[in-house]
Amino acid sequence: MNYNIFAEGDASFEDATFVIYGVPFDNTSSFRAGSRWAPDEMRKMSYNFETYNPDLEVDLAEVPIHDMGNCDTYASVEETLEEVYMTSKQIVDAGKIPIMMGGEHSLTYPCVKSLGKNVGFVVMDAHCDLRTEYRGIEHNHACVSRHIIEDLSDKYVTIGVRSGPKEEWDYIRDNKNIRAYTNEDVHSRGIKAILKDADEYLQGCDKIYLSLDMDAIDPAYAPGLGTPEPFGMTPREVRTVIRHFAPITAAFDLVEISPDYDAGGITSGLGAKLIRDFIAAKWKALGH
């Protein structure tokens, strides 16, 4: 087994439908650093699982997946984001589906940017991430959603959100281009009702970008997180969201696992499994 690549990620770039890459960067992490190690940990854990997905009737051994390795990163946030943008744009321009494994959530911004205009953004996240800057850094991981809303996407959906200062909640209430579904909404209304609302709101978007900050999941299921927040979503609810949006998703990322706090690889394994589920759901939607 070659643990340097994601399981089944040995197709060539030219032949691949899905292109996975890692970004080992966590320079703006504000509580528990270490998400830079997550891409390689998810690669290792990906070999734990069978290739066949019985729910979706997809065998990943038959899906053309290319793991292009990890992006170069720099001390500068801006230089790193530019490198990620160029990597994602290369994949998009080649007509393939990029899957970014973070690293911290600031890395999502250049990935969304690479899709161009009229992009609907869907994120599962415990935190609002709506600051204009944090600790003197504009593109801090705590600011990613604010910059995506203001710069890149007219339609923004967040699911599972439950943490942020009052100013961020006020921003949500005052902004008509935001649909925020808290985890209390998920619990009381059910995830299917929320997805129905989100579908209606996202109509008219040319592309959908789907981002999973793993702290959307309750830390009882995913303890290895940079900023764990109790009372979160279940893995099954997150998987439902992924399977629902995969058919219309142009790019996907999974971020904010901190392996140093992940006894037994529980969170890294869950992350790898959810990436595999996204690939299977998208592949089936493509008619295979």
N, C-alpha and C positions, 0 to 999 in steps of 0.2 A: 504493500500500500504506500502511495506517495502522499504523505500528510501535508506536503507543501502546496497541494491543490485541493480544491473542494471536490468531494466524491462525485464521480461521473463528469468532472470538469475537464476532461482531456481531449475534447474535440478541438479542431483548429479554429482560429478566429474566423477564417473565411467561411467555414461550414456551420458555425454556431448560430443558433437562434438567440440564446441567452449568453451574455458575457458578464461574469462575476469579477469583481475586483475589490481589494481591501484598501482601506486608508487608515494606517496605524497612527492616528493623531488625536491627542487629548490635551493640547496646550492650554485650553481655556476652561478645563474642568474645574468646578467650584467646590466640590465636596469630596468625593472619592475618585481619585484619578485611576488610570489603568485601562481605559477602553482602547488604548493603542494596541493592546495584546489580543483584543477580541477577534479580529479577522482570522488569525492563525489558530486560535482556540476553536472557533467554529469550523474551520477546515478539518481539524482533528476529529471533532465530535461528529461531523457529517458521515464518517465511515461506520458509525454505530448502527445506521438504519438500513433496512432493506430497500432495494431500488423500486419495488412495486408499491404503488399507492392504491389499496383496494377500494377506497371510497370513490376515487376519481377514475379508476381503471386506467392508470397511466404507469408505465414502467420507465423510470428515469434513465435506465440503461439504454433506452432507445431515443432519448432526447439529446439533441446536440447542444452541449454546454461547454463553454470555454472559460477557464479561470486564468485571467491574465496576470495574476499576482497582485502585489501591493504597489500603490502609487508612491512616488517619491514624496516626502514631506519635508517641511522646513520649519525653522524657529518662528518665522513670520506666518501669522494666520493668513494674511492676504496672498502670499506666495503659495501656500498650501492650497487655498481655495482655487486659485488660478490653475494649478496642476490638476486638481480634481475636475474642474470645468473642462479642460482640454481633453482629459481622459473620457469623460462622459460624452462629450460632443463627438469624439472619434467613434464611439460605439453607436450613438444615435445616427450619425451621418452614414454609417455603414448599414443602416436598416436593421439593427439588432436591439435587443432589450437589455439595458444595463441594470445590474443588481449591485449596489454598493454596500459593502460591509464596513461599518465604522467600528472604532472611532466615535468621536463625539458628534452631537447633532448639528453643530455649525456646518458640517460637511454637506448637509442636504441642500443648502442654498445654491451652490454652483451646479449641482445635479439638476435641480429644477430649471435653472437658467439655460441649461443645454437643450431643453426641449423647445425653446422658442416661445411664441405667444399663444394666448388663449388656452392656458393650462389650468385645469382645476386641481387644487392641492388638497389631499386627504392625509391627515396625520393622526396616528394614535399616540397619545402622550399624556403623562400625568400632569405636565406643567404647561402653563400658558405660553411661555417663551416669547413674550411680547414687549420686553424692554427694548428701548432704542439703543442702549449700550449697557454693559455691566462690567464693573471693575476697570473702567477706562477703555474697554475693547468693544468696538462696534459690532464685529462679527463673533461675539461670544456665543457659546452654545445656548445661553439663556435669552438670546435675541433672534433666533433663526426665524421664528414664525412672523415676527414683526416685519422683518426685511422682505420675506417672501410675499406677504400681503401688500406691502407698499411698493415693491419693485417688480414682482414677477407674476402674480396671480390675482385675478379679479374675484375668484370664487375659492373660499377657504373653508374646509371642514375639519374640526378637531373632535375626536372621540375619546372618551375616558379621562378628560381633563379634570383636575381636582386640586391644583395648587398654583398659587400666584398671589402677588400683593394686590391690594384693593385697586390700585391704578390700572392693573391689567384687566381685571374683571369689568371695570368701568369702560375701558377701551372696547371690550367685547360687546357690552350692552349698547354702546354708541355707534358701532360699526355695522352697517347693514350688509356688508360683504362677508360676514363671518357667521358660520353655523357652529356653535360650540355645544357639544353634548357631554355633560359631565358623567362621571361614573354613576352618580345617583340616577341620572336619566337612563343609563344603560340598565341599571338594576330595576327601576320602577316600570319603564316602558318596554324593555326588551330590545335586544340588538336588532331584530328584524324590522321593528317599527322605525328605529332610528335610520337604518339603511334605506328604507323607503323614502323617508324625508330627504335624506342626502341625495338620493337619485333625482328627485324632482328639482332640487336646488342646483345640481350640477349639469342639468340639461343645457346643451349649447356649447359645452367645452369641447375643443378639438381633441385634447389629450388629458389624461388623468395621471398625476404623479402620486404614488402611495408611499408613505414613510411610516416606519414603526420605530418609535423610541421604546425600548423594552421596558422602561419604567411605567408605561401604560398598564403593564401587568402587575398584579398584586405581588409584593415581594415574598409572600408565602410560597408562590410558584416560581419566582425568579429573584433569588436573593442576591445574585451577583450584579448589582447595579451601581452606577455612579451616584445617583440621587434617588434612592428608594422612597416610595410614597405609599403608605398603607391604603387599604380600601380600593384596590384597583380591579381591573378587568381580569377575567379568567383566561387561560390560554385558549380554551374552546371559543370564547367570544371573539378573541383576536383572530383566531383561525377563520371564523365565520366572516369577519370583515375582509380578510385577505382573499378568501375564495369568492366573495361577492364582487370585489373590485378588480380582481386579476384579469378578467376578460377585457376590460377597457383600460387597463393600466399600461402606460408606455414605459415606465421606469419605476423601480422599487428600491428602497433601502431599509436597512435594519441597523440601528445604532445604540450606543450607550450601555453595552455590557462591560462590566469591570471584572475580569476573570480572577483578580487577586482576592475578591470577596465571594467567590463562586465555588464553594466546597463541593467537590465531586463533579464539577462541570455541569451542574443542573441548568444554569441559565444559558451557557454556551450551547449546550445540546438542544435546548428549546429553540434558541435562535436558529441553529442549523436546520432543525426540523421545519420551522416556519418558512424559511427560505425554500426548502424543498417542496413544501406545500404550495407556495406561490408558483413555482416553476410548473408543477404538475397541473394546477388549475389553469394557468395561462396556456400551457401546451394543449390541454383538452379543448379550451375555447378557440384555439386556432384551427380546430377541426381534425386533430390527430387521434 
